């Protein structure tokens, strides 16, 4: 992760990490909803 941040620009890396966090949160919510059923 540090190497990627070092080679790439910080702004794009932060955008990608933010999108990944959102995707993970959505996946977790969907998993919980499916398990709840």
C-alpha distance matrix in Angstrom:
0.0 3.8 5.4 5.2 6.3 8.6 10.1 10.6 12.6 11.7 14.2 13.3 9.6 11.4 14.0 11.9 10.3 13.9 15.4 13.3 14.5 17.9 18.1 17.2 19.8 22.4 21.9 22.5 25.5 26.9 26.5 28.4 31.0 31.6 31.9 34.2 36.5
3.8 0.0 3.8 5.4 5.1 6.0 8.7 9.9 11.7 10.7 14.0 13.9 10.5 12.1 15.3 14.0 12.5 15.8 17.8 16.3 17.1 20.6 21.2 20.4 22.7 25.4 25.2 25.7 28.6 30.2 29.9 31.6 34.3 35.0 35.2 37.4 39.9
5.4 3.8 0.0 3.8 5.4 4.9 6.2 8.4 11.2 11.5 14.8 14.1 11.2 13.8 16.5 14.9 14.2 17.8 19.3 17.8 19.3 22.6 22.7 22.3 25.0 27.3 26.9 27.8 30.7 32.0 31.7 33.7 36.3 36.8 37.1 39.5 41.8
5.2 5.4 3.8 0.0 3.8 5.4 5.3 5.8 8.8 9.3 12.1 10.7 8.0 11.1 13.2 11.4 11.4 15.0 16.1 14.9 16.9 19.8 19.9 19.9 22.7 24.7 24.5 25.7 28.5 29.6 29.7 31.8 34.1 34.6 35.3 37.7 39.7
6.3 5.1 5.4 3.8 0.0 3.8 5.7 5.3 6.7 6.1 9.4 9.2 6.4 8.9 11.7 11.0 10.6 13.7 15.6 15.0 16.4 19.3 20.1 20.2 22.4 24.7 25.0 26.0 28.5 30.0 30.3 32.1 34.4 35.3 36.0 38.0 40.3
8.6 6.0 4.9 5.4 3.8 0.0 3.8 5.8 7.6 8.0 11.7 11.9 9.8 12.3 15.1 14.6 14.4 17.5 19.3 18.8 20.2 23.1 23.8 23.9 26.2 28.5 28.7 29.7 32.3 33.7 34.0 35.8 38.1 38.9 39.6 41.7 43.9
10.1 8.7 6.2 5.3 5.7 3.8 0.0 3.8 6.9 9.1 12.1 11.4 10.1 13.3 15.3 14.5 15.2 18.3 19.5 19.1 21.2 23.8 24.1 24.6 27.2 29.0 29.1 30.5 33.1 34.2 34.5 36.7 38.8 39.4 40.3 42.6 44.5
10.6 9.9 8.4 5.8 5.3 5.8 3.8 0.0 3.8 6.4 8.8 7.6 7.0 10.4 11.9 11.4 12.7 15.5 16.5 16.7 18.9 21.1 21.5 22.5 24.9 26.5 27.0 28.6 30.8 31.9 32.6 34.7 36.6 37.3 38.5 40.6 42.5
12.6 11.7 11.2 8.8 6.7 7.6 6.9 3.8 0.0 3.8 5.6 5.8 6.4 8.8 10.4 11.1 12.5 14.5 15.9 16.8 18.6 20.4 21.5 22.8 24.6 26.3 27.2 28.8 30.7 32.0 33.0 34.9 36.6 37.7 39.0 40.8 42.7
11.7 10.7 11.5 9.3 6.1 8.0 9.1 6.4 3.8 0.0 3.8 5.7 5.1 6.1 8.6 10.0 10.4 12.1 14.3 15.2 16.3 18.3 19.9 20.9 22.4 24.3 25.6 26.7 28.5 30.2 31.2 32.8 34.6 36.0 37.1 38.6 40.8
14.2 14.0 14.8 12.1 9.4 11.7 12.1 8.8 5.6 3.8 0.0 3.8 5.4 5.2 6.3 8.7 10.0 10.6 12.4 14.3 15.4 16.7 18.5 20.0 21.2 22.8 24.4 25.8 27.2 28.8 30.3 31.7 33.2 34.7 36.1 37.5 39.5
13.3 13.9 14.1 10.7 9.2 11.9 11.4 7.6 5.8 5.7 3.8 0.0 3.8 5.4 5.0 6.2 8.6 9.8 10.6 12.3 14.2 15.4 16.5 18.3 20.0 21.2 22.5 24.3 25.8 27.0 28.4 30.3 31.7 32.8 34.4 36.0 37.8
9.6 10.5 11.2 8.0 6.4 9.8 10.1 7.0 6.4 5.1 5.4 3.8 0.0 3.8 5.4 5.1 6.1 8.5 9.9 10.5 12.2 14.3 15.3 16.4 18.3 20.0 20.9 22.4 24.4 25.7 26.7 28.5 30.3 31.4 32.6 34.4 36.3
11.4 12.1 13.8 11.1 8.9 12.3 13.3 10.4 8.8 6.1 5.2 5.4 3.8 0.0 3.8 5.5 5.1 6.0 8.6 9.8 10.4 12.3 14.1 15.2 16.4 18.3 19.8 20.9 22.5 24.3 25.5 26.9 28.6 30.1 31.3 32.7 34.9
14.0 15.3 16.5 13.2 11.7 15.1 15.3 11.9 10.4 8.6 6.3 5.0 5.4 3.8 0.0 3.8 5.5 5.1 6.2 8.6 9.9 10.7 12.3 14.3 15.4 16.6 18.3 20.0 21.2 22.6 24.3 25.9 27.1 28.6 30.2 31.5 33.4
11.9 14.0 14.9 11.4 11.0 14.6 14.5 11.4 11.1 10.0 8.7 6.2 5.1 5.5 3.8 0.0 3.8 5.4 5.1 6.1 8.6 9.9 10.5 12.2 14.2 15.4 16.4 18.3 20.0 21.0 22.3 24.3 25.7 26.8 28.3 30.1 31.8
10.3 12.5 14.2 11.4 10.6 14.4 15.2 12.7 12.5 10.4 10.0 8.6 6.1 5.1 5.5 3.8 0.0 3.8 5.5 5.0 6.2 8.7 9.8 10.4 12.3 14.3 15.2 16.4 18.4 19.9 20.8 22.5 24.3 25.6 26.7 28.4 30.5
13.9 15.8 17.8 15.0 13.7 17.5 18.3 15.5 14.5 12.1 10.6 9.8 8.5 6.0 5.1 5.4 3.8 0.0 3.8 5.4 5.1 6.3 8.7 9.9 10.6 12.4 14.3 15.4 16.7 18.5 19.9 21.2 22.7 24.4 25.7 27.0 29.0
15.4 17.8 19.3 16.1 15.6 19.3 19.5 16.5 15.9 14.3 12.4 10.6 9.9 8.6 6.2 5.1 5.5 3.8 0.0 3.8 5.5 5.1 6.2 8.6 9.9 10.6 12.2 14.2 15.4 16.5 18.2 20.0 21.1 22.5 24.2 25.6 27.3
13.3 16.3 17.8 14.9 15.0 18.8 19.1 16.7 16.8 15.2 14.3 12.3 10.5 9.8 8.6 6.1 5.0 5.4 3.8 0.0 3.8 5.4 5.0 6.1 8.6 9.9 10.4 12.2 14.2 15.3 16.3 18.3 19.9 20.9 22.2 24.1 25.9
14.5 17.1 19.3 16.9 16.4 20.2 21.2 18.9 18.6 16.3 15.4 14.2 12.2 10.4 9.9 8.6 6.2 5.1 5.5 3.8 0.0 3.8 5.4 5.1 6.1 8.6 9.8 10.5 12.3 14.3 15.2 16.5 18.4 19.9 20.9 22.3 24.6
17.9 20.6 22.6 19.8 19.3 23.1 23.8 21.1 20.4 18.3 16.7 15.4 14.3 12.3 10.7 9.9 8.7 6.3 5.1 5.4 3.8 0.0 3.8 5.4 5.1 6.2 8.6 9.9 10.6 12.3 14.1 15.4 16.5 18.3 19.9 20.9 22.9
18.1 21.2 22.7 19.9 20.1 23.8 24.1 21.5 21.5 19.9 18.5 16.5 15.3 14.1 12.3 10.5 9.8 8.7 6.2 5.0 5.4 3.8 0.0 3.8 5.4 5.1 6.1 8.6 9.9 10.5 12.2 14.2 15.3 16.4 18.2 19.8 21.3
17.2 20.4 22.3 19.9 20.2 23.9 24.6 22.5 22.8 20.9 20.0 18.3 16.4 15.2 14.3 12.2 10.4 9.9 8.6 6.1 5.1 5.4 3.8 0.0 3.8 5.5 5.0 6.1 8.6 9.9 10.4 12.2 14.2 15.2 16.2 18.1 20.1
19.8 22.7 25.0 22.7 22.4 26.2 27.2 24.9 24.6 22.4 21.2 20.0 18.3 16.4 15.4 14.2 12.3 10.6 9.9 8.6 6.1 5.1 5.4 3.8 0.0 3.8 5.5 5.1 6.2 8.7 9.8 10.6 12.4 14.3 15.3 16.4 18.7
22.4 25.4 27.3 24.7 24.7 28.5 29.0 26.5 26.3 24.3 22.8 21.2 20.0 18.3 16.6 15.4 14.3 12.4 10.6 9.9 8.6 6.2 5.1 5.5 3.8 0.0 3.8 5.4 5.1 6.2 8.5 9.9 10.5 12.2 14.1 15.1 16.8
21.9 25.2 26.9 24.5 25.0 28.7 29.1 27.0 27.2 25.6 24.4 22.5 20.9 19.8 18.3 16.4 15.2 14.3 12.2 10.4 9.8 8.6 6.1 5.0 5.5 3.8 0.0 3.8 5.4 5.1 6.1 8.6 9.8 10.5 12.1 14.0 15.5
22.5 25.7 27.8 25.7 26.0 29.7 30.5 28.6 28.8 26.7 25.8 24.3 22.4 20.9 20.0 18.3 16.4 15.4 14.2 12.2 10.5 9.9 8.6 6.1 5.1 5.4 3.8 0.0 3.8 5.5 5.0 6.2 8.6 9.9 10.4 12.1 14.4
25.5 28.6 30.7 28.5 28.5 32.3 33.1 30.8 30.7 28.5 27.2 25.8 24.4 22.5 21.2 20.0 18.4 16.7 15.4 14.2 12.3 10.6 9.9 8.6 6.2 5.1 5.4 3.8 0.0 3.8 5.4 5.1 6.2 8.6 9.8 10.4 12.6
26.9 30.2 32.0 29.6 30.0 33.7 34.2 31.9 32.0 30.2 28.8 27.0 25.7 24.3 22.6 21.0 19.9 18.5 16.5 15.3 14.3 12.3 10.5 9.9 8.7 6.2 5.1 5.5 3.8 0.0 3.8 5.4 5.1 6.1 8.5 9.7 10.8
26.5 29.9 31.7 29.7 30.3 34.0 34.5 32.6 33.0 31.2 30.3 28.4 26.7 25.5 24.3 22.3 20.8 19.9 18.2 16.3 15.2 14.1 12.2 10.4 9.8 8.5 6.1 5.0 5.4 3.8 0.0 3.8 5.5 5.1 6.1 8.4 10.1
28.4 31.6 33.7 31.8 32.1 35.8 36.7 34.7 34.9 32.8 31.7 30.3 28.5 26.9 25.9 24.3 22.5 21.2 20.0 18.3 16.5 15.4 14.2 12.2 10.6 9.9 8.6 6.2 5.1 5.4 3.8 0.0 3.8 5.5 5.0 5.9 8.7
31.0 34.3 36.3 34.1 34.4 38.1 38.8 36.6 36.6 34.6 33.2 31.7 30.3 28.6 27.1 25.7 24.3 22.7 21.1 19.9 18.4 16.5 15.3 14.2 12.4 10.5 9.8 8.6 6.2 5.1 5.5 3.8 0.0 3.8 5.4 5.0 6.4
31.6 35.0 36.8 34.6 35.3 38.9 39.4 37.3 37.7 36.0 34.7 32.8 31.4 30.1 28.6 26.8 25.6 24.4 22.5 20.9 19.9 18.3 16.4 15.2 14.3 12.2 10.5 9.9 8.6 6.1 5.1 5.5 3.8 0.0 3.8 5.4 5.3
31.9 35.2 37.1 35.3 36.0 39.6 40.3 38.5 39.0 37.1 36.1 34.4 32.6 31.3 30.2 28.3 26.7 25.7 24.2 22.2 20.9 19.9 18.2 16.2 15.3 14.1 12.1 10.4 9.8 8.5 6.1 5.0 5.4 3.8 0.0 3.8 5.4
34.2 37.4 39.5 37.7 38.0 41.7 42.6 40.6 40.8 38.6 37.5 36.0 34.4 32.7 31.5 30.1 28.4 27.0 25.6 24.1 22.3 20.9 19.8 18.1 16.4 15.1 14.0 12.1 10.4 9.7 8.4 5.9 5.0 5.4 3.8 0.0 3.8
36.5 39.9 41.8 39.7 40.3 43.9 44.5 42.5 42.7 40.8 39.5 37.8 36.3 34.9 33.4 31.8 30.5 29.0 27.3 25.9 24.6 22.9 21.3 20.1 18.7 16.8 15.5 14.4 12.6 10.8 10.1 8.7 6.4 5.3 5.4 3.8 0.0
